Amino acid sequence: MKLDAENPNDLIALFAHDMRGTLGSIKSFADLLEHTGDLNEAQQRWLERIYANVDRGVATLNDMIVLSQVGSQQLDLQPVEIRSLLQEALQHVEHLILERNLIVQIDIGIDAHQLVCDPRWFRHVVYNLLSNAAKYNEQDGHIYIETWKGNRKIFLRVTDTGCGIPTEALSRIFDKFYRVRGSKTEGSGIGLAVVREIVERHGGSISVESQLDEGTSFTVQIPLSTGERQHESGEELDALDDDSQEGADFTDYDDPNAVS
């Protein structure tokens, strides 16, 4: 990997790669320790904390690498099945879902099952949103995932029934390194910054709604591809030219709550 010492993003990437290797070594030695003999209850508890902190550190470094690269690399846009992105992300957070006994409900709109994106980057969006929905959820809670098409965009919404976000924090939740005070789950404050950066690179936007002790919804909007927009416009013109459409009730797609 060729790096530019004058480029801060390259320095961040180099640091993250080196630290990820260091954390990998720590985890390997922890594995060896676990297999050297029987551990008492306190030792096993400390070992589990080592594993948890190493995993959290690796996740943070991965986010740092993505954040340092996504702004400078060309997007490879292609049609991707949303359900496949969701299934891949859900596999990675399955341990959290099982641990909290969460119920996951998915509603993929019939005309919103596919997204034109760079799958290499967009999987980080889906993973981060689902990971947060699981980590900050309540025991026996729900995660609702829905997609729909409207206003020449594809909408993806992830809703949880967890602890919620304080009103004063909503305006800063996507800022780099911002962490909600008093949060029960530790985080680096990078994940949602990564999500926003990737979504905006795709020409889209992300918003959040939340109520304390009720839950949180993140809604991603991604524009349709040029071909899809032209096709959609053609269908609209055909509908307007058809006498049978006179007096029809057309949905106001400016309302993000309108599901196709």
SVG drawing of the C-alpha trace seen along z (x, -y; Angstrom):
<svg xmlns="http://www.w3.org/2000/svg" viewBox="-62 -20 68 47">
<polyline fill="none" stroke="black" stroke-width="0.4" points="0.0,0.0 1.5,-3.3 1.0,-6.0 1.6,-9.8 3.1,-11.0 1.6,-14.5 -1.9,-13.1 -3.7,-12.8 -6.0,-10.1 -3.1,-7.9 -1.5,-8.4 -4.8,-7.4 -5.1,-4.4 -1.5,-3.3 -2.1,-3.8 -5.3,-1.9 -3.7,1.0 -0.8,1.2 -3.1,1.0 -5.4,3.7 -2.4,6.0 -1.5,5.3 -5.0,6.0 -4.9,9.2 -1.8,10.3 -3.4,9.5 -6.4,11.7 -4.1,14.5 -2.3,14.5 -5.7,14.4 -6.7,17.5 -3.5,19.2 -4.1,18.2 -7.6,19.7 -6.2,23.1 -3.3,23.4 -5.6,24.8 -8.7,24.3 -9.5,20.7 -11.3,19.7 -14.4,17.5 -12.6,14.2 -10.0,15.1 -12.6,16.1 -14.5,12.9 -11.3,10.8 -10.6,12.8 -14.1,12.1 -13.5,8.4 -10.2,8.6 -12.1,10.2 -14.8,7.6 -12.4,4.6 -10.3,6.1 -13.4,6.6 -14.5,3.0 -11.1,1.7 -11.0,3.6 -14.4,2.3 -13.3,-1.3 -10.2,-0.9 -12.2,0.6 -14.4,-2.5 -11.4,-4.8 -10.0,-3.0 -13.4,-3.3 -13.7,-7.0 -10.2,-7.7 -10.8,-6.0 -14.4,-6.6 -14.0,-10.2 -11.1,-9.8 -12.0,-6.6 -14.2,-6.3 -17.6,-4.6 -18.3,-1.4 -22.1,-1.8 -24.1,1.4 -27.5,2.8 -27.6,4.6 -30.4,6.6 -31.2,4.9 -32.2,8.2 -28.8,9.7 -27.1,6.6 -29.5,7.0 -28.9,10.8 -25.1,10.3 -25.4,7.6 -27.8,9.6 -25.4,12.5 -22.7,10.2 -25.0,9.0 -26.7,12.4 -25.0,12.8 -26.5,9.5 -29.9,10.5 -29.8,13.9 -28.4,12.4 -31.2,9.9 -33.9,12.2 -34.8,9.6 -37.5,10.0 -36.4,8.8 -39.2,7.8 -38.3,7.0 -40.7,5.3 -39.1,4.9 -41.2,2.8 -42.1,4.6 -40.5,1.8 -37.8,1.1 -35.9,4.4 -32.9,3.1 -30.5,0.3 -27.8,-1.2 -24.8,-1.6 -21.2,-0.6 -21.7,2.6 -18.2,2.5 -19.1,-0.8 -22.8,-0.5 -22.6,2.7 -21.0,0.5 -24.1,-1.6 -26.4,1.4 -24.2,3.1 -23.8,-0.1 -27.5,-0.8 -28.4,2.8 -25.6,3.1 -26.8,0.0 -30.4,1.2 -29.3,4.4 -26.8,2.9 -29.1,0.2 -32.3,2.3 -34.1,3.6 -34.4,7.3 -37.1,9.0 -37.3,5.9 -37.9,5.5 -36.0,4.3 -38.1,3.1 -36.5,2.8 -38.5,1.4 -37.8,0.1 -40.0,-1.8 -39.6,-4.0 -40.9,-7.5 -40.0,-11.0 -37.3,-9.3 -35.5,-7.8 -35.2,-4.5 -35.8,-4.8 -34.4,-2.4 -35.5,-2.7 -34.2,-0.9 -36.2,-1.2 -35.5,0.2 -37.5,0.3 -34.5,-0.6 -33.4,-3.3 -33.7,-6.2 -31.5,-9.3 -31.9,-12.5 -33.3,-15.4 -30.3,-17.6 -28.0,-14.9 -30.0,-14.4 -28.3,-17.3 -24.8,-15.9 -25.4,-12.2 -23.6,-12.1 -20.6,-14.2 -17.2,-12.5 -16.3,-11.2 -19.5,-12.4 -20.8,-10.1 -24.1,-10.4 -23.6,-11.1 -24.7,-8.4 -25.0,-5.7 -25.0,-2.2 -23.0,-0.9 -19.5,-2.2 -18.7,-3.4 -16.1,-5.4 -18.5,-7.9 -17.2,-7.1 -19.8,-4.6 -22.6,-7.1 -20.1,-9.5 -19.0,-6.8 -22.7,-6.1 -23.4,-9.7 -20.2,-10.0 -21.0,-7.0 -24.7,-8.0 -23.7,-11.5 -21.1,-10.1 -24.0,-8.3 -25.9,-11.6 -28.3,-10.7 -29.1,-11.8 -29.8,-10.2 -32.1,-11.4 -33.0,-10.3 -36.0,-10.4 -36.0,-9.2 -37.9,-9.2 -36.3,-8.3 -37.2,-4.8 -39.3,-4.2 -36.8,-3.7 -35.0,-5.2 -35.5,-5.3 -32.8,-6.0 -34.0,-6.8 -31.6,-6.6 -32.6,-8.2 -30.7,-7.2 -31.5,-8.7 -32.6,-6.4 -30.0,-5.8 -30.4,-8.0 -31.8,-5.0 -34.4,-4.3 -35.4,-8.0 -35.9,-8.1 -37.9,-4.9 -40.0,-6.2 -40.6,-9.5 -41.7,-7.5 -44.2,-5.6 -45.6,-8.8 -46.0,-10.3 -47.8,-7.1 -50.1,-7.3 -51.0,-10.9 -51.7,-10.2 -54.0,-7.3 -57.6,-8.5 -58.3,-5.8 -56.0,-7.5 -58.2,-10.6 -59.3,-11.3 -56.8,-8.7 -55.5,-9.3 -51.7,-9.7 -49.7,-9.1 -47.8,-12.1 -44.3,-10.6 -42.8,-13.7 -44.2,-12.2 -41.4,-9.7 -44.0,-7.8 -45.8,-6.8 -44.8,-3.2 -45.1,-2.0"/>
</svg>
